Amino acid sequence: MTTHDGAPRNVNAEALKQKYKEERDKRLSNEATGRYFEASGDYEEFVKDPYIKQPLVREAVTEDIDVAVIGGGFGGLLTASELRKAGVTGFRIIEQAGDFGGTWYWNRYPGIRCDIEAYCYMPLLEEVGTIPTERYASGAEIFEHAKAIGRHFKLYDNTLFQTKVKSIVWNENLARWIISTDRGDKIRARFVTVSQGPLAKVKLPGIPGIQDFQGRIFHSARWDYDYTGGDTHGGLHKLADKRVAVIGTGATGIQIVPKLAESAREVLIFQRTPSAIAPRNNSSTDTDWFRSQPSGWQQQRMENFLANITPGAHPDGDMVDDGWTDFFKRVGARIGAAKQSGEAFSPDDVFQSVDYEKMEELRAYVSEVIADPDVAARNMPWYNYLCKRPLFSDHYLQSLNLPNVHLVDTDGQGVTHIDATSIHANGQAHPVDCVIFATGFDVGAAAHKVGGYKLVGRNGVDIDTRWADGVRTVHGTQMNGLPNFHVVGGSEQGTTAFNFTHTLQMQARHAVGIIGKCIEKRVRTMEVTRAAEDRWLKLMEHRHAIDLVRYFSECTPGFLNNEGSVKDKPTYLTGTYGGGPIKYNDVITAWRNGPQMDEDCEFEFETQTSTVEADG
């Protein structure tokens, strides 16, 4: 680990600033680069579930319930487990996939692994009894843990799998949400929680000719093992005579390539912008250490990790001490040294100086690992550290030394088009047998967009009409006009963190805490007011500890800055509560447990004659 004494290192800040600007501008100058579209209509085959071999056959369900939980990923699982703990039994989970897991159900590509420490990322370890085999768990192991949560909290009997929600419509007379599905279900719910996460809505690159390709072509989130052979651990034996192309070098691409390289005749990597990659340094779990942890240890570790990666927080030590906390501890030490000096300083400038140093180290690591200087040069990340999600791998850069792996760097311009047999880039045609899109997801999409359902609130007004002039919420979780409705996983006007399951836990507890109070007090409807939304929107004007708009405006295009359009609409990070996730949790906890909830909401209470009519 590097030291965190706050002492500055020597970098040529002006030269780096100019280089970063040049790399950014060349990518912004090509309007075609960075265009994506959703996999629907003529492209629905890209999102068809490849894991369901025997479609479920069942009768349509008509029922009245207390809570409908839309989504069976970790957001839905955490919500449902909180409902169990609160003694709420009348709930139903609706999930379009064939099992629990969310992104870990869909993403089963070879080499898949989480870059956040498993002891923090995998929720409910203590309750369920799962012991991760490695510090950074494989996707298969996380998927199994999601299913274990389902078993532990007896959620399978409460779940409708292979069921897609078509609409969620508020019925004023019944004071119930009417949920319709593609299986003809008609479910009336007193409360609704939605948990369609950021890594769910498949994003395809806007490359002309995708449908012209005559070989095999698929998105990494729908891996075709019938074509490749093998499993998530590798062994892709059916590719032994194949020339395989991977488009994308983000978090997915760098995990896929090493596994493809083990089996495929040739692997071609098409790169727009290289990622910033540090060693993962994974290790096996010390089971004696794990079993010796005291009660409540995981929550404490999660909170310590979050505090260590939150600017302005001052945690007592670093329990995780990995590549994530390294960067932010440096920032904290440098700011601490600046404060001690007594001289005026800008936190943004201090942050930038640490950023330059960190990126210089990562570029040096590229040179150290990749043998060919030209290939190394094309893998240098010329941008700030958090412009893209920082990545960790012990195998990707090393795979670029293999004779069957070829990097096609497009110098920021991207692939120009695809024809029946080839991918075209840099004015050359590259014949391939298979194309794999490692192009990620529409991370900033609202829950109803991810889920693909119509959401209609009071007075028959749908959510898109309601938000025509901009998103309006309280805490990113409640909206005026949508009574008894809760978002779990709301980042816009809510919060997020690199350890996303931690913020899911915050919002799941928030939703269930509110629902529990409403059930206890016989509340028929609970709805935040427009004045409450106005108050929260005013608080949203407060800037983050670092000026994120300025920071991301200087980045090369990517999903974290809306492909360079930072000021046009809030990004996944700039649209969050400026106080950060720790303060956000304090705010929502105080809100639901104090007088502010009563001030911000309008309540209607049940009466002795309140009923749910059978024909709702």
N, C-alpha and C positions, 0 to 999 in steps of 0.2 A: 504494500500500500504506500502511496505517496504521503508526504508529511502535510500537515494542515496548520503550519505555524503562522500563516498570513503573509509570509514574505513573498513579494512579487518576483516572477521569473522574467528573463529577458525575451521579449518578442518585439517584432517590428509591427506595431499596431497599425500604422498608416498603410503599410504595404498589404497587410492582411485585409484591411477594410476595403481597399481598392480591388483586390483579387476577389473577395466575396461579392462585391458589386458587379464585377464583370461576369462572374458565373451566374449570378441571379439574372442579369439583364439578357444574357444570351438565351436563357430559357423562357423569359417573359416575351421575347421578341417573336417567338413561334407560337401563334395563337392555337394551332392545332395540337400542340403538345399540352398534355394535362387535361384534355377533354375526356370525360367518362360518361357512361350512360348506364341505366339500370337494366338488369337482365329480365326483361319482360317481353310480352308479345312474341315476335319472331325469335327472340333469344331466350325463351323460357326453358329450353333444354339445359341451359347453363346452370339453372338452379333446381332442377329436378332432383329429388332425394335418391341418391344411388345406394343407400344403405337399407332401404325397405324392400325386401325380396318378396314378401307376402303382404299386400295391402290389407289393412284392418277392415273387417266388415262388421257393422253394428247398426242397431236401430237408432233413429234420431232421438235425442234427449229433450224433454220438456220439464223444466223444474224451476222452483223458487229457492234461492239461496241467499245467504248473507253477503258473501264476498266472492266475486269472480276475479281470479288471478290470471292475467293474460301473459303467458310466457313461462316456459319451464327451464330457463337458464338459471344462473346463480341469483339473478334478481328475483325471479319467481320463487325459487327454492328458499331463499332467505325470507321472503315475505310469508310464504306458507309455513315455514318453521316457526316464525314469530307468531303467526295465528294459532298454531298448535300450542305454543307456550302460553299464549293468552287465554286458552280455553275456548277459542272460536272454532267450532267444528263444521259449521255450515258453509264451507267454501269449496270451490271447484277451480282447478287449474286447467287452462285450455292451451294446448301446445301443438303446433303444426308438425313438429318433427316426430320421430318414432320413439323417442325416449327423452329423459332429462339431459341437461348439459349445455343447451344453448350453443354458443360458439364452439364449444368443445365436442358437441355432437356433430356439427357440420364440418369442422376443420379436423380432418384425420389424415392429412398429408404426411408423407414420410419425413421423419426428423422433427415433427412438431413438438415444441417445448415452450414452457412459460418462462419469461425473462425476469419475473418477480419471484423472490424466494418463496418456496412452497409453504413454509411455516407461517407466512403472512398472507399469501394469496389464496390458498385453499381454505375456504371458510368452514367453521364448525368442526375443526379437527378434534377438539376435546370431546364434544358431545357425541360425535359419530364414532370416534376411535380409530380413524385412519392414521397410519404412520407413513408419510411419504418416503419412498425409497431413496430419493435424491434431494439435494438442496433445491435444485431447479427442476421441477417435475416434468415428465413427458406429458403430452396431450392425452395419451391413452390412460395414464394414471389419474389425471384430473377428471376425465370423463367417467371413469369408474367411481371416483369419489362423489361426483354429482349423483350418480345412481345410488350410492350408499346413503347419501342424505335422504333421497326419496324413500329408501327402505326404512331408515332409522325413524323418520317422522311419519311413516305410514302414509305417504303421499300418493302412491300409485293408484290406490282405490279412489282417490279424489280427482284423478286426472283424465281428461279426454285427449289422447294422443292422436296424431295424424289428423288433426282437426284445425282448419284455418278459419279464423274469425273474419266474417265479411262486413259486419257492421256492429257498432255499439251506439244505441240510440236511447236518449232519455225520454221516459214516459212520464209526463207531468202529473197525470191523474193517479198513477200508481206510485209515483215517487220511486221508480225502479229503472235501472238500466236494462234494456232489452238487447241481448246479445244473440246475433244470428251467425251461423257458421255454414261452411260449405257442405255439411252433412245434414242440413235441415234442422239443426238443433235450435231450440228457442229457450234461452235461459234468462230468467229475470233475477237480477242481482241488486241488492240494496246498496252495495259498494262495489267499486271496480278499482283494481290496481293494474297498471300496465308496465311491463318490463321487457320491452324490445330493445336490446342493447346496441352499442355502437359497432360491434363486430358481427353484424348479422346480414345487413343488406348488401349483397354482392355488387361490386362495381366492375364494369367492363371498360377497357380502354377504347376510346373513340378512333380506332384504327380502321380505315376503309378496307373492305374485303374479307372481314372475319368469316362471313358465311360462304365465301368462295373456296375456302381451304378444304381440300379433299382428304387430308389425313385426319388424325384424332386431335381434337381441340377441346379443352375444358378448363374451368377455373379451379384453382387450388382448393377452394372450399367445398368442392364436389369431386374429390379425387376418384379417378377411375382405376381401381385395383384390378378389375377384370382385364383391362388393357395392359397395365404395367406389371401385374403380379406383385407379390410381396405384401407388406403391411406397414404400419407406422414406424417400425424399426428398420425398414429397408428391405433388402432382398428382392429388388424389382427385376426379376430374372427375364421377364418378357421384353425388356428393353435392350437386351444384349446386342441386337442387330439394328437398333433404332438411333436415329439422330434427333435429339430432343431439344426443343427451344423453351427457355423460361423467360417470360417478359415480366420484369420487375425485380428489383434488388432491395426490397424493404424487408420487414421482419419475417415474412413468409419465404421470400426468395432465398435468403441466406440460409434457411434451414433445409429447403428442398434440394438445393444444388449439391451439397456433399453426398446426400443419399443417391441422387441420380448418378453422380460421378462414379459411385461404386459399381453400378450395373450397366449403364447405357454405353453404347458404342461411342457416342459423342454427345456433349452437352454444350449448347450455345446459350450464353447469357446476354440478353438485350437490356442495356442499361441506359437510363436517361440521366440519373444522378446517383453517384455512389453513396452508400450509407456510412455513418460513423460507427465503427465496430471496435469494441474492446474485448479482451478475453473474458469468457464466461467463468472459467475456473470452477466448474461443477464438482460436486463430491457426494459420496454416499452419506445417508443419514446415520448418525451415531444413535442407534436405538436406545442405548443406555441413557444417553443425555436426554433424548426425547421423552422417555418414560419417567425421568426424574423431575420433569418440570412441574412446578406447583400449579394449583388450580388458578385459572384466570391468566395463565402465561401467554396464551396466543393473543388475547385482546391487548395485553400490555406490549407485546412485541409489535403488533400492527400499529399501535399508537406511537410507539417509539420510532418505527420506520417512517411513518407519515411526518412526524415532527422533524426528523432529520432531513427530509427532502422538501420541507416547507420553509421558504425564506422568511426570516423574522421569528421563527420558533426557536426555543432554546431548550432542547431536550437534555436530560441527564444521561449522557453516554450514548453509545451507538450499538444496539444489540445485533444489528444485521451486518453492518460494516462491509458493504460490497461496492460494486461499481456505481450503483445509484447514489448511495449516501456520500461517496467520495467527493463528487463534484460539489454538492451543496454544503458539505462541511468546509470545503475550501472557501466557498463564498462567505460562509459565516465567519470563518477565521479572519479573512481579509477585511470584512466589514468591522469586525471587532478590533482589529489592529488600527483601522482608520479612525474609529471612535476614540481609541486610547491616545491617538496622536494629538487630538484636540483641534485638528485642522478641519476646515470645511471639506466635504466630499459628497459625491453623487453616488447613491447605491447602484444606479444603472451603470455608471462607469466602472465601479468596482466589479460588478457582475460581468461586464464585458471583458475586463482584463483577465479574470479567471477563465472565462470562456475561451479566449484566444490561447491561453496556455494549455488548456485541456485538449483543444483540437490539434495543437502542435504535437502533443504527445500521441494522439491517435494517428496522425499522419506518419509519425515516426514508426509507429507499430506496423503500419502498412508496409513501409520500406523494409522493415526488419523481417517480415514474414514472406512477402512475395519476392521470388527470386528474380524475375524479369523486371528490370527498371521501367520499361515502357508500360507493362501491365500495372505495376505499382503506381505509376503516375496517373493512370486512368482510374484508379480506385481511391484517389485522394479526395476526401470530403472538404470542399471549400465553402463552408458556411458555419454559422454558429451552432453550438452543441445541441440546443433544444429545437432547432429548426425542423428536425425530423426526430422521430422517437429514437433515442440512442439504442444501439443494438449490441448484443453480446454473443460471441461465438468462438469456439475453439477449432472450428473446422472449415468455415467458409473461405476465408482468405487463403488458408492452406490448400484448399481444393483448386485454387487458381494456378497452382504449380503443376497440376496433373496434365499429362499430354492429351487427354480426351476432353478437357474443359477449355472452352474458348470464350473470351469476353468480347462482345460486340458493343463497344462504347459508342453511343450516338452523340456524345458531346452536348448533351442537353436537348437534342432535337427529337429524340424518340423514333420509334418505328414509323416509316412513311405509309406502307400499306402491306397487305397480305394477298397473295394470289393462291391458285389451286395447290401449289407445291412449295411455295417459298415465303419467307419473310424478307421484306425489303427495308434496308437501312443503310445510310451513308452511301447511297447510290449503287448498292450491290444487292443481288438476290442471294439469299441463304436457304437452299433447299433443306427441308426438315420433314420428318415423319410425324412428329407430334408437337403441338403447341400448348404450353401450360401458362395460363394467366395468373401471375402472383401479384395481382393489382389491387388487392384489398377490398375495402368496404366504404360505404357512404357513412362515415363516422358521425357526421353532424346531423343526420336525418332525425326528425321527430319520431316518436314511438309509433304513431299511426301510419307514417310513411314506411317505416321499417316493416311493420306488420301487414301493411297493405289493406287496411280496413277503413271504413267510413266511420267517423266519430262525430255524432250530432248531439248537441247539448240542448239547453232550454230554448223554447220558441222555435225549434226546428233549425237552429243555426249550426252549421257544421264548423269544425275547428279551423279549416282553411279560411273560411269567410271571417270568422271571429279574429283571426290573426292577419287579416289582409294588410293592416297597417303596422304589423310587427308583433312579435311574440309578447304576450302579457301573462305573467304568472305571479304567484307568491312562492318564493323559494325554489322555483323550477319544478314544483311538485303539485300545486293546486291552481285551478283557474276559475275565474268568475264565469258563470254560465254553465259550468260542469260540476254540479253538486255531487258529493259523495264519490269523487273521482280523484285518484292519486297516481302520480308518476313515480316509479322506483327506477332510478337510473337517469334522472333528469340532469343533464349537464348544463344546457343553456338556461341561464338565470338560476342555476343550481350550483353544483360543484362536481369536480372530478379529481382523480389522482392517478398516478402511475399504477398504484395498486387499486384497481377499479372495484374489486370486491369489497374493499373497506368502505367506499362511498355508497355502494349498494346496500351494505349493512346499515349505514346511517339512515338512508331514505326508507328502507324496509321497516326499521324500528319506528320511524316517524309516521309512516302510513298506518301501521298496526296500532301504534299508540293512539292516534286520532280515532281510528275505527273502534277500538276498544272503549274509548270514552263515550263515543256516540251510542254504541250498543248499551252501555251501562246506564246512560242518561235518557234512553229511549228517544234519541234524536232521529227524526224522520229524514230531514235533509240538513246538510251542513255545506255552506258555500262561502268562499272568500268573496269579499266585496271588491268593486272596482277601485275604491279608495285604498284598499289594502294592496292591490296590484300597483297603484300609483306610488304608494310608499316604498314598496320593494324596488320598483323601477328606479326610484330616486337613489336608493342605496346602491343599485347596480352601477351608478355613475362613478362611484368611488373606484379609483384605480387600484390595480394589484401592487404588491410590493415592488415589482419590476414593471416598467412600462411595456406590457406585452404587445400592444399595437405597434409601437415603434420597433420592438424586437422582431416581430414576425414580418413586418413590412420589409425588413432588410434581408429576409431569408430567400433562398431559392424556392421555387414553387413546390408545394406538397400538400398533403391533407390537413396538416396543422395550421396552414395559413390560407385555406381555400384556394389553393393553386395560385397564390400571389394576390388574391383579392381580399386583403385583410380589412380594408375600410368599407367595402361594399356591404358586408354583413358580418355579424359576430362569428368568430371561428370557434372550433371545439374548445379552445382554452380561453380566448379573450372574452367569450360570452358567459363565463362563470363568475360567481360571486367573488369580488375583489379581495375579501378578507382571507381567502384560502379555505381549504376543507376543514381545518381544525376549528376555526372561528365559525364557519358555516354550521358545523354540528352543534356548537354551543348555542348558536342563534335558533336553530329549529327545535332543539331540546327545550330551551327556555320558552319558546313560543307556545308549544303544545302543553307545557306544564304550568304556564302562567296566565296572566290576564290578557295578554296580547291576542291570543287565539279568539277569545270572546269578543274583543274589540274589532278584530279583522273579519269576523264571519257573521253570517246571518243563519240562524237556526230555526227549524220548524220541528216541533215535537210530536211524537205519536200520541194519538188519543185512543180511548177505548173502542171507538168505531173505525179506526184506521184498518183497512184490509187490503189485500192484494187480490184483485179480481181475477178470475180464471181465464178471462179472454184477453188479458193485457197484451 
